[in-house]
Amino acid sequence: GQAAAHSPGHPGIAMTDENTAELLIERHGPVAVLTLNRPQAMNALSQSLIRSLSAAIVSLGRDETARVLVLTGAGERAFSAGLDLKELGARPGLLGMVEGEGERPNPIRAIAECPKPVIAAVNGVAITGGFELALAGDILIAAETARFADTHQRVGVIPGWGLSQKLSRIIGPSRAKEMAFSGRFISARQASDWGLVSRCVPAGDLMADVMALAQEIAEVDAAFLADYKRLVDVGYGLPYGEALGLETEWSRRHNAAVRPDELAARRAGVQAKGRSRES
């Protein structure tokens, strides 16, 4: 395994020990862009890339200068084709360890536990484990050329990163089962129509659109964002009535600590921003 390290010649870009740059990390002010960089393998998730990605997300989650994370893939063909089946086929027993629980690096769990918003900029195909990785994002924006597929049935593997439960909750059981049982791809437009992604945009506009959104989100107080992300995620896993109770509890606790002068200043800021956008 190769731990991520910074290349002296390229500040802010994570390199592996063997200088293969499987994961690139670029900083744009408060926004960190993580790029899966195995385009020749359709950005398949090797074990070293899984470790580097998980570690980078954990590290950036603790970095106060990073407010928003953007996750994308190198090239135009793929966001990620999923777990590296060639590597898994050469190492018997590895698959169960990869997608199982325990202490092994898990980028899906790392994103869920990251206090920073994570935007998935889906630049190409997102297949199986790559589909699960995209779905881990807090916000999904897709290029019009992106496509999504659950091909677990083709390799005879049961999902271990949440796809079987998450997808049906997002697009409904009928559509989720159609994808799960057939392995068919859906287009970015279909994904947008189904509510799987926030929207799809022309491929050439993807990163500009995502970065504009990320910079806007980065203006929000980091502690507030962390609490709001946690509230949405925890509530999503609860029955509706319990989730409303959770919101009431967190709202009372948080809002009681907001001073009137802070509220007035923020209100003025919101009004000024609104006027600048209208002009």
N, C-alpha and C positions, 0 to 999 in steps of 0.2 A: 504494500500500500504506500501511496505517496501522500504525505501531508502537504497542505498548501503552504507555500512560502512566497514572499514578495520578491520579484525580480528587481535587482538593483537598477537595471536600465529602464524599467517600465514601472514606475511607482503606481501602486494601486491595482496592479494586475497580478492575480494569484497564479503562481506557476507550480508545477509538481517538481519533485526532486529530480526527475529525469528531464525537466525542462520541456515537457510536452504540452503544457498549458491546456489541460483538459477543462479547466474552469477559469474564465476571465472575470475579474472584478474591477470595474471602473467606477470612479466617484465623480459625480456631477453635483458639487455642493452637497446638500443634504440627501441626495438620492444616490443609492448604490445600485449599479446594474450588474447582475450576475449572468454571465453567458455560458451556457453549456457548449463547449468547444470541441466537439468530435464530429464535425460535419461529414467526414468521410464515412462515418458509421451511423449517420443520421442521428447524431447526438445521443446514441444509446448510453444507458447508465451502467458504466463499468463499476466495479467495486471501489476503485480508487476515486472515481468521480463522485460516487455516493458519499464517500467519506469526506472528500473535500467540500462538497456542497453542503452537507449537514454541518460541518465545522464552521464554514463561512457564515451560514445563517445564524448559528448560535453566537458567533463572534460579533457580527453586525448588530444582532439584537441587543448586545451589551454596550455597543458603541454609541455614546450620546450624540456624536456628530452625524450619525446616519439616522434619518427620520423615516425614509421610505425605501423599500427594496423592490427592484424590478428584476424578474426572472425571465430569460428568453433563451433562444437557441441560435447558434451560429449558422450562417447560410440562409437560403430561402426554402429549402426542401422540408426541414424538420425542426419542430420544437424539441421533441424527443421520441424515438421509436420504442422507448421502454427499456427494460432490463436487457443487458447485453447477453443474448441467448448463446452466442458463441462461447463466451467466457463461462457461462453457467453450465453448458454442455460438457465442458472440459474439466469441471470440478464437481463430481457427484456429491449430492447432499447440500450443496451451497444454497440452492433456491429456498429451501425451507428456512434456512438461517437468515436469508436476506429479507424475506417478506414476513417473517415471524416477529413476535414482540421480543422484548428483552433489552439488553444493553447495546445491541448493534446500532450503528449510525442509521438514522431513519430521517430522510429529508422531509417527509410528510409531517412527521411529529415535530420536527424542528420548526417548520413554518407555522404549525398550529400553536406552538409554544412561544413563538417570536412575538414580542410586544409591538413590533413595528408592522404597519400594513405592508403586505406583499402583493404586488401586481404581476400577474402572469401575462406577458406579451407573447401570445401564441403566434409565432411567425410561420409555422408550417404544420406538418402532421403531428398529432399528439396521439400516440398509440399505447394502449394497455398501461404499463407502468408510467409512461410519459403522459398519458391521459390523467392518471391519478395524480401525478406531480402538478399538472396544470390546474386540476380541480382543487388542489391544496391552497392555491392562491386566494387571497381575500377578494380580489377583483380580477376578472378575466377579460382581456381585450384581444380580439383575434384579427389577424390579417384575412382579407377575403379569400386568400389562397390556402388558409389553414383547413385541416380536416381532422375529425376525431373518430377513433374507433376503439372498441373493447374487443381484443382478439384473444382473451384468455382461453376461450373455448377451443381455439385452433391449436393451442399448445397443451391443452389439458391441464391448465393450472388455475386454481382458485385464487381470486384476488386476496392480497394481504395488506394492502395499503388503503382500504376503505371504499373501493369503487362499488362493490356490491350493495352497500348501504347508502352511500352518499348520492350516487347518481339517481336512484329512484326518488329520493327526497327532493332533488332539484327539478327533474323533468317528468316525474311520475313513473309508476311501475310499468305501465305498458310500453312507453318509449324506452325505458331503461332495459327491459327484458328483450325488446327488439334488438337493441344494440348488443346486449350480452349473449343472446342466443345465436345471432346471425354473424356477428363480426363485421357487419357492414359499416362503411364509413358514412359520416354525415358531414355536410359542408359547413363552412363558417356561417353562411346565411341561415341554414337550418338550425345550427346551434344557437344563433341569436334569436330566431323565432321561438325556439323552445325555452329560452331563458337560461341556457347553459353558459353563455357569455354575456357580458354587458352589452356589447355591440361588436360588429366587425367593420373594419375600415380598409381602404386600399392598402395593399402591401407596402407601397412606398411611403405611406403616411403613418404606419404603425408606431414606430418608435417616437416620432414627434408628438403624436397624440398621447401616447403613454407617458412620455416625459413631462408634457404640459400638465397632465393630471397629477403625476407624482409630485411635481413642484408645488402645485396648489395644495395638495394634502400635507406636504411638508411644512406649510405655514401654520398648521394647527398644533396646539400644545401637545407635546409627546406623551405626557402622562394621561391626558384626556383621550388621545387616540388609543393608547394601550388599554384603558378601561373600557372604552366603547367597543373595541374589537373583542375583548374578552366577554363583555355582556352579550353581544350578538351570538358569539360562538357557543357559550355555555347555554344560553336560552334556546338556541336552535336544537340542542340535544334533549330538551325537556318538553313535556306536554305543555300545551298552550297556556293553560291556567297557571301552572307552576312558573312558566317563563314570565308571565305578567307580574306575578308576585316577586320574582327576582328583580325585575326592572324597578318595581316600586321600592324595594329595599335599597337597591344601589342608588336610585334617584334621590331618595331622602338623604342618604349618607353623603353623597357627593354634593348635592345642591345646598345642603346646610352649611357647607364650608365656603361657598361662594359669597364674597363680600359685595354689598350694593355698589360700591365705587368701581369694583372690577367689572360688574355686570354692565354698568353705565358706559364704561370705557369700551367694552367689547361691542356693545350695541352701536356706539358711534362708529366703530371700525367697520362693522358689517354694513351700516348705511353708506359709509364713504366708498366701500368697495363696490356696493351695488350701483351707486351713481357713476363710478368710473367705468363700469361695464356697459352701462346704458348709453354713455357718451360716445 
